[in-house]
């Protein structure tokens, strides 16, 4: 089939020179130098103004801690309490010293303010006086008992929860010391209610505690030996 150029040349309507000039000036589609595709077919990013009109993505809102008193806050507190109790119990068992029954009576005060006594050998009573033994809580599932442990174990327990240590003679910061007046008062309270005083303490959730207050240097150790 003859092209339009050939037909015009054959009819004598245009010269060969004019036909070549028209062919040279014919517009061509824009071609990408890398893909040899028209510009309209390429993946060309939108103009800068169009990009500026796109909404910016908002930064994610950080998760806030649960409010005190909420169920989530209580759940987290209960989990931390269980972990603390388990850690304290492991420490007690790791450094527990078997109690040696003997004539020496050692008095100490529980976390609930009750007077407790241990019948010990003279050697263990002297160890408590000298700071080479300590009295700490041992929280069982249904009650709170007390054990003798090495002072290193008591120090670790004190760092985790001070109230778990009931007696420790350490330099500069004695724990659980009683004056004569305090001991006499506790004895009178125990005599007035012997059944309640001798009953083991019920499990008590450990709360955040402040460091134990230091007693004056003149207080004496609450160890009374039977005469």
Long-range contacts (C-beta under 8 A, 24 or more apart in sequence): 81-205, 81-206, 84-160, 84-161, 84-206, 85-139, 85-206, 87-160, 88-137, 88-139, 88-157, 88-160, 88-161, 88-164, 89-138, 89-139, 91-149, 91-153, 91-156, 91-157, 91-160, 92-136, 92-137, 92-138, 92-147, 92-149, 92-153, 92-157, 94-153, 95-149, 95-150, 95-152, 95-153, 96-138, 96-147, 96-148, 96-149, 97-124, 97-133, 97-147, 97-148, 97-149, 97-150, 98-148, 99-124, 99-147, 99-148, 100-124, 103-225, 103-226, 104-223, 104-225, 104-226, 105-223, 105-224, 105-225, 105-226, 106-135, 106-222, 106-223, 106-224, 107-178, 107-183, 107-186, 107-187, 107-222, 107-223, 107-224, 108-135, 108-146, 108-166, 108-167, 108-176, 108-222, 109-166, 109-176, 109-178, 109-186, 110-144, 110-146, 110-166, 110-201, 111-137, 111-144, 111-163, 111-166, 111-201, 111-204, 112-201, 112-204, 114-190, 114-196, 114-197, 114-201, 115-186, 115-187, 115-189, 115-190, 115-197, 116-146, 116-166, 118-146, 118-148, 122-225, 124-148, 125-223, 125-225, 128-167, 128-169, 128-221, 128-223, 129-169, 129-221, 129-223, 130-169, 131-168, 131-169, 131-170, 131-171, 134-165, 134-167, 134-168, 134-169, 134-175, 135-165, 135-166, 135-167, 135-168, 135-176, 136-164, 136-165, 136-166, 137-163, 137-164, 137-165, 137-166, 139-203, 140-203, 141-203, 142-202, 142-203, 143-200, 143-201, 143-202, 143-203, 144-200, 144-201, 144-202, 144-203, 144-204, 145-200, 158-212, 161-206, 161-209, 162-209, 162-210, 162-211, 162-212, 163-206, 163-209, 163-212, 164-206, 165-212, 167-222, 169-221, 172-214, 173-212, 173-214, 174-214, 174-215, 174-219, 175-212, 176-212, 176-222, 177-215, 177-219, 177-220, 177-221, 177-222, 178-219, 178-222, 179-215, 179-219, 179-220, 180-220, 183-222, 183-224
